[in-house]
């Protein structure tokens, strides 16, 4: 029965596969673009998605020469059609493409690709081939940031961190905080979290130490904001003078 059914279904499956191939023909694999024409760029952007496009637009507005490398041909064609920016199809993780893009003469290499593994692979290649090139790298999350920091790029930017800070400030303002206070509190949080990121980089492969430092950082942050609130509230300051903190709590602050 199994043999009979398989013999009967095989022609139908072959016909269905042929229909799908006709409807969705495989795109020809086109060769990478040659970005070598023109003067050397000051900046090379690897990845021309949401992040890379904004960086390119800022550079373009300032008249700063750049070359963008993008591995998605669809993204390249769409961007060229709408913007006419200097973008080339190719894998920025290929040494020959970096040479053609004149990476040796560039000042800054922007890692804007949205895939963490591709990002790390390219970062390692750039660090090995062009150790003097300053790298500004996009990080998906904290773990990705730690792995990038192992490679010692010039800067690591967490992709959602700054937009989250803007949202947090707006939430505080919506809750009744005045704009100056909300901005000051969010800036305090930013400084605290970036300091925490640097310290946790030393222990990020030790889960127990990472969890302990995270709990300690949360407690420290609460004490910082409590101190800020006491400073800004005369009633709280007076109460603090009448009722001093216990010795261990005062010492930890």
N, C-alpha and C positions, 0 to 999 in steps of 0.2 A: 504493500500500500504506500509506504514512504517513497519507494523508488518511482512508482507510477505518478504520485503527486508531484515529485520534484521534476520529472520529465514533462509533465503537463504545465507546470508553472514557469519553467525556465524560459521559454519563448516570450511569455508575457512580461517577465522581469527584464529581459533584454530590451524589449520594445519600450518599456517604461523608462529604462536608463537612457536609451537613445533620445527619447522625447525630452528628458530633463537636460541632456547635453545640448540639444538644439535650442531650448529656451534659455539656458544659462551657459553660453559658451565660455570656455576657459580663456581668461585674458592672457595675451601674449606677454611673456616676461621681457620687458624692455630693459635695455642697459641703463646704468646709472648716468645721470647728467654729468657734464664736465664743468665744474665751477671755477676753473683756473683762469678764465678770461678776466681782464680788468686788474685794477690796482689791488694790492692785498687789503683785506678788510681789517678793521680794528677789532671786530667782534665776530665770533662764529657762534651761531645758535643751532644746537642739536635738538631737533623736534620743533615742529611748527603747528602745534595744537593750540589750546586755549592760552597756555602760559607763553609759549614762544611767540605767538602773534602779538601779544601785548608788549613784550620786550622789543620786538622788531618795530612796532609802530612808534614807541617812544624814541628809539634810536633814529628812525627815519625822520621824525619831527625835529630832531636835533642835528640832522645832517651828518650823522655818524655812519661810516661805511660798515656794513655787516654782510655776512653770508649765512643763509639759513639752509640747513640740511634736513630733509624729511623723508622717511622710508615709505610713506604711504603715497602712491601715485595719485590716488583720488584726492587726497588732501592738497597735493601740489597743484593739480589741475584746477581745483576749485579756488585756491588762493590766488593763483595767477589770473584767473578769470575775473575775480572781484577786486583784487588790489594791485596787481602788477608788481608786487614786492620781489626782492631778490631772493628767490627760493629755488632750491635744486632738489631733484629726486635722487636719493641715495641713502645708504646706511651709514650714519655718522660713526659707527663702531668699526669701520673698515679703514685700515691705515692708508691705503692708496687714495681714498676719497679725502681724508684729512690733509694729505700732502697736496692734492689738487686744489683744495680750498685754501691753501697757503696758511695753514695753521701755524707754521713756524714764525710767520711775521705778525700774527694776531696778538692782541693784548689780553683779551678776555675770551674764555670759552664758556658759553651758557649751556648747561645741561638741563633742557626743558622737556625731555621725553617723559611720557606718562607711565612707562613700564619700569618698575624698580630694577629688575635684573638687567635689562638693556642699559638703563642708566648707570648701574654699577660697572658693567662691562666696559662701557665707553669711558667712564671716569678712570678706570685702571689703565686703559690704553693711552689716554691723554696724559696721565701722570707719568707713564713710562716713556712715551715718545717726546713729550714737550714739558719737561719738569718746570720750566720757567713760566709757563702759561697759567695765568690766574683763572681758576675755575669757580664759577658760581653755579651751584647745583640745586636742583629741585628735589625735595624729599617728599615721598608720599605720606610718611608717618614717622613716629619717633624711632622705631626700629630701623627703618630705612635711613633716617638721619644718622643714627649711630654708625651704620656700616659705611656711609659716605664719609663720616668724620674720621674713620680709620684710614682713609686715603688722603686725609689732610688737604681738602680743597680750600680755596680762599674763603668761600662763604657757602653755608648750607641754608636753604630757605624751605621751611615746611609749607606745603602748598595751601593748606587750609588755616594755618595759624593766624595770619594777619587778618583775614576776612572774619574769622571767629572773634577776634578782639574787637573789630568794628561792630559786629552784632552785639557783643556783650555790652559795649558802651551804650549802644542805642537802647538795649533792654533796661539798663540802669536809668537812663534818662526818661524812658517811658514810665518807670516806676516812681519817678518824682525826684531823682537826683538832679542837681543842676549840672550843666554841661561841663564846667570846670572840674567839679568833684568826680564825675563819672570818668572823664578823660584821665585824671590823676590816678584813680583806682585801677583803671585798665592798664595804664603805663606801669604802675607798680607791679601788677600781675605779670606783665610782659617781661620785665627785668628779672623777676623772681623765677619765672619758668625757663628763661634762657640760661640763667645761672644753673638751674636744676638740670637742664639738658647737658650742660658741659660736665657737671659733676657725675651724672649718671652714665655718661659715656665710658667712664672708667670701670663700671661694674655691670654694664648692660647684659653681659653673658652669664651673670649670676642672678637668677630669678629671686632668690631669697633677699639678697642685698638690694635688688632693685625695688622690691615691694616695701622693704623697710624704709628706704630713702624716700619713696613716694609718700608713705604715711607721715614721716617726719616733716616733709616739705609742706603737706597740707596743714599740719599743726602750726608750722612756722608762719604760713601765709595768714591763717586765722589770727595769730597774735599780732602780725603786722597791721592788719586792718582794724583790729581792736584798738591798737595804739593810735592809729590815725583818727579813729572816731573819738577817742579820749582827748586828743589834741585839739580837735575842732569843736568840742562840746564843753563849754565852761563848767556846766553842772557835773559832767563826768570827771573833769579835772579836780574839782573841789571834793568830790566823793573819793577820788583816788588818794588825795592828801589826808583825808580823815581816816580812811580805811586802807592802810598800806597793803601791798601784795605780800603773800607768804614768801619767805626767802627763796625757795626753789623756783617758784613761778617768776619772781623778779629776775633771778639769775638767768633763766632761760630766755627771757625777753631781751 
